[in-house]
Amino acid sequence: MTSPQLEWTLQTLLEQLNEDELKSFKSLLRALPLEDVLQKTPWSEVEEADGKKLAEILINTSSENWIRSATVTVLEEMNLMELCKMAKSEMLEAGQVQEIDNPQLGDAEDDSELAKPGEKEGRRNSMQKQSLVWKNTFWQGDTDSFHDDVIRRNQRFIPFLNARTPGKLTPYTVVLHGPAGVGKTTLAKKCMLDWSDCNLSPTVRYAFYLSCKELSRMRPCSFAELISKDWPELQDDIPSILAQAQRILFVVDGLDELKVPPGALIQDICGDWKQQKPVPVLLGSLLKRKMLPKATLLVTTRPRALRDLQLLVQQPIYIRVEGFLEEDRRAYFLRHFGEEDQAMRAFELMRSNAALFQLGSAPAVCWIVCTTLKLQMENGEDPAPTCLTSTELFLRFLCSQFPQGAQLRGALRALSLLAAQSLWAQMSVLHREDLESAGVQESDLRPFLDRDILHQDRVSKSCYSFIHLSFQQFLTALFYALEKEEEEDRDGHAWDIGDVQKLLSEEERLKNPDLIQVGHFLFGLANEKRVKELEATFGCRMSPEIKQELLRCKANLHANKPLSMTDLKEVLCCLYESQEEELAKVVVAPLKKISIKLANTSEIMHCSFSLKQCPDLEKVSLQVAKGVFLENYVDIEPDIEFERCTYVTLPSWAQQDLRSLRLWTDFCSLFSSNSNLKFLEVKQSFLSDSSVRILCDHITRSTCHLQKVEIKNVTPDTAYRDFCLAFIGKKTLTHLTLEGHIEWERTMLLLLCDLVRNHKCNLQYLRLGGHCATSEQWADFSYVLKANQSLRHLHLSASVLLDEGAKLLYKTMTHPKHFLQMLSLENCRLTEASCKDLAAVLVVSQQLTHLCLAKNPIGDTGVKFLCEGLSYPECKLQALVLQQCSITKRGCRYLSEALQEACSLTNLDLSLNQIARGLWILCQALENPNCNLKHLRLKTYETNLEIKKLLEEVKEKNPKLTIDCSASGATAPACCDFFC
């Protein structure tokens, strides 16, 4: 029978809802699993009921437990927190207590299975004990609303925590993954805390928390013993609990901490919860759903275990835990500093370092940054240099925790040894036996435990963990940098720790990606100023050989092969972390050319620092990823007056752009300061108006000696105009490529014409691709070519030239003072009519030696016109590219006749034409002694044994002829390569 107090409380709550809120309450209520009587109640009665009537319906159709849980769940989903709080306090008081085996919605038949009153009391005490533990370990620090907001944001993606999620026939497997320290374990424990407070999904009656860091050292046992190891009073109830698997939530926390060989989790799986098995087998059986297949699973892991997990779980829902977003980090800084100006200065310093800011998604890293910078500000120090590198920050933090002359050399060595051993073993948790095997006492670690650098688990006192993975990596680097003690015997330790060469090897980094950042920190500790600070604080000595050892390893990295882009980025990152210019000079000195893709502001900083120490650098091939510059890629509010904005009041994208542009300016100074730098390629890049202007400013300087510039497929489209303007009057420039989607508006055309006819123009090679211009614009361009006496190569590939535009160009080429030697009109939409005009050029031009008409449908008639021009003795053409020009057997006959008349052609490309039997006709010319052809390209889809035999016979008769038919289609070299 329902208690009168519950009925009165429910009616009071529902009558406080307005009409819209009551409607939402009913809608959310219907989404929950309803009890049988309520399911059979016509829902129209519920829809028409006011608050009082709805309370009456629920009291008459549902059990007390269901009413309490459903009311709390729905009010929380509606975000009516005051009413939810009232419901929790008054409704739970009405029910006196919540049994451990029934904290949520239950069916009538489940109620009959409840244990005896004495057993209930014991389980109630167990639940209260569990709840107290989870509340105490929920957050390291205050359990305040700030952290609650971060957790609530992540919880809404977990389906069994969201009442609006549609029902699912199969049980959920949810995988929370993300980097170290972003709150995966916190979120898992919050689920347990919510369960103990009756705030979980109505379908969850039992919940078990399985910490892999604790289970990793556990001996073989049964699954029943596994889940009841901390609660022996539950052992008698395990059979009845496991019989209701569909009501159980298993939280498997930190799967990456379960140290097992690859594939071990899917071997020897079993479904008997009473059978003794190794713990990894039991967990593998649970995840594979051999054990308790109807249970709900929540798994947390770092990315490194995802591959093995994918072999186990069925239809998982992957949720990436992001940790602190930018607004969370900002709020954290404001709360920590209290004073807004100081907080925002510190926040901007961290944000100026993209790598450090990314680490800031972990609350522990934000705490380290705030603690370090606040102390510096209080001491009147400039905090700006501290955030230049992660090494500088972590070193300052470590040294700031102890007075100078602390004489903790042994303690620091012990801590760094443990960090190195556990990182090589891919462990983030240390057990007491690990300390013993390394010869370390807990007393050695006490200075670091007292300062939260090392944490002791509040529940499992024998477990230790570092404040964050990144700090564990820093301490591992410190292990290598510290001078080895005479009595130390590294080989006597339980785990293998590789030497520096092994640490920096690609093979080891692929097996253990956590080692990559250790290498960065190790270079950071090669800085002599930092070495002195560490030695003064801890009384330790740093290894004098470490810098030379690092140099040897990096020299070996690119001694025998060119650096890949990944390797180059790694080298530049390490050198930047060191902040040692002399070290950078030694490492990058051999570089003559580089190809780099800048993906963020950190990579801009890395390039700027190191490439300035590379005096022999000759070529830079550059890509800029989307998101580095935002100016042209965001929706700008029309009412913002940027001139009146201070930095703080600027939109966040504008603040980010200002930081990026400052770093970009420093990077671009490379082009105006290195006299040996001759070649710049910018391709597939997302630039901005401001970043283009900065680059152009350095290009126009007299100290810039660029000779060859290629701009390919960049945005915004207006960038091409700015580059043209920068190149006008640039005497050193001899080769220029502008390719991409270029709208030839009037301004762009005028700038290009000014560039070509300028008296200082020394252009010899001009390539324009993807241009779309009118006939009048092509006429203007053709006219200025007459005034240019330096241009030798002109490529107008993939441009909308058409026959009309080509005719204007040919007219220029008939001028006696034209100097063009190579002309490429690939894919310019030309027809056979264009070839008739071009034939006249071949007759009168004394300069043109190379012509490309590839990918134009000129057909056999077009070939006929060209051959008429080739037949004149005045024609000097040597190379002709007719790739994919719709040529057939008839076209081959025209070419055969021309070749036999001793024309000047020495190179001919007929690739990707359906010439069929025309090849036999062509071969007649190739065997003729009058034929001057030396290189024939015949890439075709029709190659067969008969054709191969024919070509071999031709080669025997004409040994000076090279026939290339080895590739076809997409694998064929570019048409312009045939000119070389």
N, C-alpha and C positions, 0 to 999 in steps of 0.2 A: 504494500500500500504506500502511495506517495505521501511524504510528510507535508503537513500544512505549511510549514515554514518555507519549503521549496516552492510550493504553489504560490505563496504570497510574493516571494522574491522574484520568480519568473514573471509574474503579472506586473510587478513594479518596474522591472527592466523593460519589458516590451511596451508598456504605456509611455515610456519616455522617448520612443522613436517617433519621428514625424512620418508623414504618409510615404514619402520616397524611401526613407530608411527602412520602414517596415516592409515595403515591397522588395527591397534588396535583401533583407533578412530572409524572407520567404524563398527567394530565388536561390540564395546560397544554401539554405537549409535543404532544398530539394536535391542539390548536388551531392549531399552526403548519403552514405548507406543508411536507409531508413529501416526501422524495425517493422516487423510483419504487420502489426495492427495499423500503424501509421501508413504503411504502403497501401493498405486496402481502403484507407479513408479517401473519399473523393477529393482530389486536390482543389476542386472549385470551392469547397468549404474553407480550405486554408487560404485561398486567394481572397475570399470575401471577408475573412475574419479581421476584426480590429485587434489591438494588442491584448485586451482582456480575453477575447474569445480564442485567440491563438494559444494563449497560455493554457486555457481550459482544454483545447484539443490535444496539445502535447502531453499534458498531465494524464489525460484519459487513455492515451494510445501508446505511451512510451515509458521505458524504465527510467528510474532516477539517474542512473549512471549515464545513460544516453543523453538525457536532457541537459545535465550539467556540462558534459563534454561538448555537445553540439552547440550549445549557447555560447560558450567561451570561444570555440573555434570560429563561429560565424561573426561574432562581434569583433574579434581580432582581425579577421579578413576584411571587415568593413572599416578597419582603422579607427574604431570608436574606443579608444584606449581607456577613457575614464569609465565607461560602462563595462568594458572588459575587466578592468581592475575590480570594479564593484561585484561583477559576476563571480570572479574567482574567489574573492574573500567571503561573500555572503552565501553563495551556492555551495562552496566546499564546506563552509561551516554548517550548512544545513545537512550535508551528508556526513558530517563528522570527520571522516578520513577517507583516503583513496587507497584501496588494497593494491599491492604490488602487481598482482596478476590481473587487475582490472582497472587500470588508470584511464581507460578510454571507453569508447562505445562497445557494448557487448550485446549478444543475443540472449534471449531468454534461456535457451538450452545451455549457454555458457555459464549463466548465473548459477545453474544447478550444480556446476562442477567446482564451485569455489570451495576452498579448504575450510577446515574447521576453525572456529573462532580463535583458538590458541595458536594455530598455525598462521592465521592472518596477522596476528600481532607480531610474530617473529619476522614475517616477511615485510611488514610495515616498517619495523626497525631497520631492516636491511636496506630498504629503499631510502629511508631518511639518511642513512649513512652514506649511500651512493650519492644522493643529491648533494650532501654537504661537501663531499670530495670534489664533485664536478664544479660546484659553485666556487670552491677555493682555488681551483686550478684553471678556471675558465680563461682569464686574461692575466698575464703577468703585469700587474698594476691594477688600476681602478676598473671595476666593471661598470663603466658609465654609459650614458646614452650615446656618446660618440662612437664607441666600439659597437654598441648594439645596432646602430644604423648601418655600419659596414656589414655586419653579419646578416641583418635582415635583407639587405640588398642581394646577397648571395643565396639566402634561403628560398627566395621566391622562385628560383629556377629548379628547386628540388620538387618533383611532382607530388610525392606523398606528404609534403609539407604545405601544399597549396590546395585549398578546398575546391578551387575552380577547375582543377585538372580533371578531365574526363576519366571515368573509370576504365580500368585496364584488366583484361582477362588474365594475362600473364603477370607474374610478380615483377616488380621493378628491380633493376640493377643500376645504381647510380654511381658513377665514378667521378670523384672530385680530384682534379689534377691541377698542377701549377708548380712554379718554382718554390724554393725553400722559403719558409717564413711568411707566406702570404695569408695564412689563416685556415689551412685545410683541417688541421687537427682541432683548432678552435671551433670551427664550424661543426665538426663531428661531435665534439663534446657538448656544444650547444644543443645539438639534436637530443643527446642524452639528458641534458638538463631540462629541455622542454618536455621530454617524455616523463621525467620525474615530477614535473610541475603540471602534468595533464594538458600540455599544449601541443602534442603531436597529433598526427592524423587519426581519425576515429578508427581506422583499420589496424592500428598498432596497439597491441595489448602488452607485449613483452619486448624488451630491448636489451641487447648485450653488447658491451663495448670490448673489442678485441684489439689490444695494442700490440702491433707486431714487434715493436722495440723490446717489449717485455717477453713476448712469446719466442723470440729468436733463439733464446738460450734454454728453452723448456725441453724437458725430456719427453719421449713418446708417452702418449696418454690417450684416453678415449675422448670423443668430442664432448660427451657429457661432463667429464672431468675438466676439460678445457674451459667451458663456459661457466663452470661453478667454482673455479679454483679460488676466487676471492670471496665467495659467498657460500660457505659449506652448509649453511642452514637451508639452502635451496635444493640440495641434492635429492631429497625425497620427492620434490615436486617436479624434477626434470622430466620424467616420462610424460606427465600430463601437460607440461608446457610444450615440449617438442611435438606432442600430438596435434597441437594447433599451430603448425608452421606458418600458415597463412596470416597469423596474427603476430609474427615475430619480426623484429628488425635487428639485423646484425650489422654493427658498425665495425668494419675492418680498417683500422687506422694505420697508415704508414706502411703500405705493402712493400715499398722499396727497402724498408729496413729488414725484411725477412731474407737473410743471406742464404740463398740456395743456388745450386748450379742451374744454368739455363735448361728449361724444360722439366725441372724436377717437380713443379707444381701440378703437372698433368700426368704424372706417372703414379701407378698404384692407387688410383682414386677409389674411394669406397663410399657406401651409403649407410653403413651401420654405425650409429652414433655411440654404440657400446664397445666397439672394437678398438684396441690399442694401435695407434699409428703415430709416426712422427708428425709434429705440428704442421710442417709445410704440406704434408699429404692431406691432413684434415682441412686446412684452409683451402687447398686446391679443390678438394671434393665439394666444399661449400660453394666456392665461386663457380665451379663447373656445374653446379646444381645436381650433383649426384647425391649429396647430403642435403636433406630438407629443401627440396626443389621449389616449394611454394613460399619460402621466406623472402622478405624484402632485404636487399643488400645495399649498404652504403660503404663505398671503398674510397680511401684517400691514398694518393701516391704522388711522388715526383715524376716528371716525364720519363726518367730513365727506365721505369718499370712498366711503362705503357705497352711496350711491344709484347712482353710475356703475358700481360693481363689480357690482351686481345685474343690470345689463344685459349683463354679460359672462359671469359664471360659471354653470355648470350644476350643479344639485343640490348647492349648497355646504352645508357644515356650519359654522354661525356659532358661534364661541366667544368670549364676552366675557371679556377678561383683567381681573381685578379688582385686581391689584396687592396691596398690603399690606391684609389684613383687620385687624379691630380687635386681635385677639390678636397679629398680626405687628407692628403698630405699638407695642403695649405691650412686646413682647420687644425691639424695636429701641431703645426709650427706656431700658429696663433695661440693655441692653448698652452704650449710649453713655454713660450717666451713671455706671454702676457702683454708685452709692449709691441704694438702693431708694426712700427717702423723697423725694429730689430728683427721681428719675426719675418717680415716680408723681404728684408735684405738677405737673411739666411736662406729663405726659401728660394730666392732668385739665384743665389750662389749655387745651391744644389741643382737647380734646374738648368744652369748654364753648362753642366756636365751631363750629357745625355745618358752615359753609362751609369753614373751615380744616381741620376734621377730615376732610372729604371729600377735600380736596386731599392729605391725608396718605396716601392710597392709593399715592401716588408716593413711592418711597424718597428721592428728592432733596428733596422738601418736608419729610419727616421729619428729614433731615439738617439742613436750614436751621433748623427749629424747635429741634432739640436744640442745635445750635451756638450759636444766639442766646440761648436761655434759660439754658444752662449758664454762659455767660460772664457773664450778668447776675447769676446766683446767686453766682458766684465773686467778683463785685465788690460783693456785698452789696445789690444793687438788687432792687426788687420786680418780678418778671416778670409779674405779673397783667395790667397794662394792655397789655402787648405783644401778647397774644393776643385783645384785644378786636376788632381788625380785621386783615385780611390786609395792608393798607397799612402799619400800624404794625409788624407783624412783619418785612416785607420791608425797610422803611426801616431798622429797627434792625439787621437782618442786614447790610445794605449798609454802613451807617456803622460797624458794629463791626469790619469788616474793614480799616479804614484809620484812622490816627491823625488827630485833629482838625488842621485846617490843612494837609492833605495836598496841597493845590493841584493837584487832578486835574480841574480844570474842563473842560479840553479833552478829556481821556480819557473823562470821564463823558458829555460831549456826543456824542462819537463813538460810544460804546457805545449810547446811547439812540437815536441816529439809525439805526444798523443795526437795532436792535430794531423801530423803527417801520416802516422800509422793508420788512423781511422779514415783519412781521405783516400789513401791508396787502397784500403780495403772497401771503399765506398760505403762507409758507415758514418752516420751523423750522431749516433748514440754510443756512448762508451759505458761498459759495465765495470764493476769493481774488479773483476778478474782481469780485465784488460789493463787496468792500472798496475795490478800486481805483476803481470807478465812483462810490463815495460819498466818495472822497478821504480814506480812512482807511488808515493804515499799521498793520501788525501790532504795531509798537512802541507805538502808542497803546493797544492792547488788552492789552499785557503785564501791567499790574497786575491785570486781571480774569482773565486766563488763569492767573496764578500763584495765584489764590485760588479757583479752580474755579467762578467765576461764569460764565465762558465756557469752553467745552471745545473743544480741538482734536482732531479725530479721530486716533486712534493709527495707523490704516492710511492713510487719505486725509488727508495733512497739510494739504491745501488746503481742507479742510472744517471749519467751525466751527458750534457749536450752543450755545444757552443752557442753563443748568443745568436749567431746566424752563420749560414754556410759560407758567406763571403768572408767573414772574420776567421773562420776555420781555414780558409784558403790562404788568407794573409799570414796566419801563424805557421802554416805549412811552409810558405816561402821563407819565413823567418828561420825555420829549422835549417834550411839549406844555407842561409846567409850567415848564421852564427858560426863562429870558429869552433871547430870540434875540440872537445876536451881530450887531454892526453889519455885519461883512463877510460874514455868512452869506447864501447865496443858495439857499434851499430848492428853488427851481424848477430848479436845475441838476442835481439828482440824477436817477438813472436811473429810480426808481420814483415813482409818484404817492403822496403822503401827504396825505390829506384834512385839512381844518381841523377845529376842535372841533365845529362845527355838523354837519359831515358825519360825524364820528366818532360822534356821539350820535343820528344819524338812524336811523329804523326801517329804511329801505331798505338802508342799508349793513350794518346788523347782520344782516339776513336773508341777505345775500350772504356775509357773513363773521362768523359768530357769535363768533369770538375777540375781536372788538372790544368786546363787551358788558362784559367784565371790565376792559378798559382804561378805560372810562367810570367804573366804580366806583373804580378806583385814582386816576383824575384828581380825583375829588371828595375822596378821601382825602388827596391832596397839596394841597388847598386849605386844610388845617389850618395855622394860623400857627405853632404850636409845632413841627410837623414841618418846616416850611419853614426855620425857624431852625437846626434840627439839620443839615439837608442843607447849608445855606450855610456853617455853621461847619466841617463836615468837608471839603467839597470846594472851598470858595472860590468857589462858583458863586452866581448870583443867580436867584431864582425870579421868574416873570412876575407883576407886580402886577395885571395885567388878567385873569388866568385865572379868578378867582372871579366877577367880573362877567360874563365870557363864559359860564361855566357857568350862572349864574342866568338869563341871557337865553335860553339853549337850553332849559332846563327850563320856563321861563315859556311859551315857544312851544309846548311839548309839549301843554299842556292849556288853551291860550288860547281855542281855537275849538271844543272838544268835550270832553265829560266823560271823565275818566280811566277806561280799562278796568282790570280787575283786574291784568292783566300790566303795564301802564304804571305803575299805582300801586305795585306791588311793586318795580319798577325804581327809581322815585323814592325810595321809602323806603330801599331798599338803599344807594343813592348817598349819601343824607343821613346814614345811620348810619355809613358808611365815613368820612365827613368828621369826625364827632364835633364838629361846629360847631353849637351850638344856635342861634346867630343866623342862620346860613345856613338851617337847617331852618325857622325861624320865617317867613322870607321866602317860601320855596317852598311850604309847606303852608298858609299863611294863608288862601288862597281856599277851602279845602275845607270844605264844610258837611256832606257825608255821604260815607261810604266803604263799599265792599263788599270784604272781604278773606277769603281762605282761607289759614289758617296751616298750612303743610305741614311745618314743622320749627322747631326752637328759634331758628334764625337769624332767621326771619321774625317770631317773637315779639319778639326784640330790636329788629329794625328798626322795628316798629310802636310799641313802647314809647318809643323814642327820639324819633321824629318827631311822633307824635300828641299827645304832651304839649305840643308847641309849637304846637298848633292850637286856640286858645281858642274859635273859632266853630263847632267841630264839633258837629253836632246829632244825627246818626244814624250808628250803627255796625252793619253787617250782617256777621255773623261765621260762618265755618265753620272747624272744626278737623279736620284730616285724621287718619286712623287712623295710629297710630305715634308721635304727639307725646306722648301719655300712655299708659303701659303697665300701670298698676296693675290695671285690670279686664280686661285682655286677655292675661294670661300665666298659666301654671299655676304656682301658688305651692306650694313644698314645705311640707308641713304641719309639719315639725319646725323650721322657721326661727323663731327668736325675734328679731324685728326690734328690740325694745327693747334687747337686749344687743349688737347689731351695731354695729361702728364703720363709718365710711363705706367703708373699704377692704374690709371683709369682707362688705358688703352684696352681694346678687346684682347683676349688671351692669344688669338692667332697673330695679332700685330706685335705683341710682346715677344712671341716666339720668333717671328720674322726678324725683329730687330737683333735678337741674339744671333740668329743664323747669318744675317748680313754682316755683322761685325766679324764673325769668324771667316766668312767668305771673302771679305775685303783683305784679310790677312793672307788667305790662301792665294788670291789672285795677284798679290804683290810678287809672287814667284815669277810671273810672266814678264814683269818689268825689271826684275833684278838679276835674272840669270841670263847672261849674254850668250850662253851655249844652247839655250832652249830655242829650237827652230820649228818644231812641229806641234800643233795643237789640234786635237780632234775632240769635238763635243757631239755626242750622239745619244739618241733615245733619252733625252733629258727633259725634266720638268723644271724649267727655270721660272723666273718671274721678271717683271719689268725692271725692278730695282737690281736684282742680281745680274741681269744682262748689262745694265748700264755700268755697274761696278767693273765687270770683266772688260767691257769695251774701253773704259777709262784707262786701264792698265795697258791694253793693246795699243792705244794711240800714243803712248809715251815714247819718247825717242830712245829710251833705254830698253824697249821691247824689240827683239830682233827676230820675231817670228817670220819664217819664210813660207811655211805651208800651213794652211788652216782649213779644216773640214768641219762644217756645221751640218749635221744630219738629223732630221726628225726631232726637232726641239719645239717646245712650247714655252711661252705663247707665240702665236704667229708673228706678232710684231717684233720678235727678237731678230728676225732676219733684216729688218730695216735698220735696227741699231748696229748690227754687225757691219752692214754695208757702209754706214756712215763712218764707222771706226776705221774701215779699210781704205777710205778715200785718201790718197796721197801717201799711203804707207809704202815707202820705197823698197823695204826688205821683202815685201810679200810677192811671191812668184807663183804660188799655187793656191787656188781658192775653190772650195766646194760648198755649195748651198743646196741642200736637198731636203725635201719635206713638203708639207702642205703650205705652199706660199701663195697668198693672194697678191697678184701683181697690181695693186692699186697704184694710182698715179705717183704717190710719194716714193714707193718702193722702186718703181721703174726709173724715176729721175735719179735716185741715189745710185742705182746700178750703172746707169749711163755715165754719171759723174765719175764713178769709180774707174770705169774702163777708159774714158777719154782724158782723165787727169794726166798732166804732163809728167807727174812723178810715178805714174803707174808702170810697174815692171812685170805685170802678170804674164806668165807664159802658159798657164793652165787654168781654165775656168770650166767648172762643172755645175750646171744648174739642173736640178731634178725635181719633178713634181710641180712645175710651174704652170699656171693657167693665165694666159694673157690674150688681149685682143689683137687683131691684125695691125691696128695703129701702133700698139705698144711694141710688137715685133718689128715694125718698120722703124721705129725710133731706135730700138736696140741694134738693128742691122746697120743703121746709118752711123752710129758711133763706132762700130767695129772698123769702119774705114779709117778713122783717125788713130786707131791703136796700131802700133808697130811692133809690140812685144808679144802679143798673144799667138801661141803656136797650136795649142790644143783646145778645142771647144766641144763640150759634151752637153747636150740638151736632152738627156734621157728622161723618159716618162713625163714629158711636157706636152701640153696641148698646143702643138705647133701647127699641125694640119698642112695641107698642100699650099695654102695661101701664105702662111707664115714662112714656110720653107722657101717659097719662090723669092721672097724678099731677101732672105739670107743668101740664096744662090747668086742673086744679082750683085750683092756685095763682094762675093768671092770671085766674081769675074773681073773685079777691079784689078788693074795691074799691080797695085801696091799692097794687096792683101798678103798676109804671111801665114795663114792657117795651114798647118801640116796634117793635123788629125781632126776629123769631124765625126762625132757620134750623134746620131739622131734616133737612138733606140727607143722604140715604143712611143713614137710621136704622132701616131695616127696618119701616117702618110700612105698614099695610094700610088698606083702605076703612073698617074699624071705627074706626080712629083719627080719621078725618075726621068721623065722626058726633059725637064728643066735641068736636072742634075747632070745628065749626059753632056750638056753644053759646058758645064763647069769642068768636067773631067778633060775636056778637049783643050780649054784655054788656060786652066790653072797649072802653073809650073811648080806650085808648092805642095798641093794636096797629095799626100802619100798613103793616108789611112782613112778608110770610110766604113762606118758601121750603120746599117739600116735594119738591124735585128728587130723582130717583133712588130714589123710593119707589113700589112697585107698587100705587098706590091705585086705579087703573083708573077706568072711567066712573062706577061707583057712588060712589067716593070724591069725584069731581068733583061729582056730584049733591048730596051732603051739603054740600059747601063752598058751592055755589051757593045752597042754602037759607039759609045764614047770610049770604051776600052780599046776598040780596034784602031783608034788613031795613034800614030806614033808619038804625037805630042803628049799623050796621057802619061803621067808619072805615078799613077796609083799602084801601090805595092800590096796593101792589105785590104781585103773586102770581106765584111761580115754580113751574111744574109741568113742568119739563124732565124728559124721559125717565121719565114716570109711567104708561106703558101706556094712554094715552088714545086713543080711536078717534072715529069719526064721531058716536057717541051722546054722548060727553062734550062734543064741540063744540056739540051742540044745547043742552045744559044751560047752557054758558057763554054762548051766543048769547042765550038768554032772559034770563039775569041781566044782561048788558051792556045790553040794550034796556030794562031796568027802571030805568035811571039809577042803577046801583050806584056806589059810590065808587071803583072800580078805575080807575087811570090807567096802570098798567104791568102787562103780562101776558107771561109767557114760556111758550110751548108747544113749545119746541124738542125735536127728536128723539122725537117721538110719531108713530105711524102714523095720522095723522088723515085721510089720503086725501081723499075727497069732503066730509069734514066742514069743509074750508076754505070751501067755497061757503056752507055754513050760517053759518059764523062771519062771513063778509063781509057778510051781510045785516045783522048787528048793527052792524058797523063803519060802515055807511052810514047808520045810524039817527041822527038828531040828538040822541036821548037818551043816546047812548053817550059816556061821558067818557074813553074810552081815548085816550092820547096816544103810547104806545110799545108796539109789539107785536113780540116776537121769535119768529120762525118758522123757525128753522134746521132744515132737514129734508133727507133724502136724496132726497125725491120732487120737488124743484123741476124744472119743465119750462116750456116756452114758454107753455102754456095757463095755468098757475098764475101765471107772471110777468105775463101780460096781465091776469089777474083782479086782481092786487094793484095794478097800475098804475091800473086803473079806480077802485079803492077810494081810492087816494091823491088822484086827481083830485076825487072827491066829498067827501073828508075831508082837506083839505090840512094840518090840524093834527096828523094822525096820522103817526108815523114807524114804518115797518115794516122790521125788520132780518132779512134772510134771506140774507146774503152769505156766511156760513161755516157749516160743519157739522162734526160729529164731533169729533175731537181738537183742531181749530183753534178751536172755539167758546170764547168767554171763560168764565171761571168763573161759576157761578150767583150768587155773592155780589156780583159786579160789577154785576149788574142792580139791586142795592139803591141804588147810588150815584146 
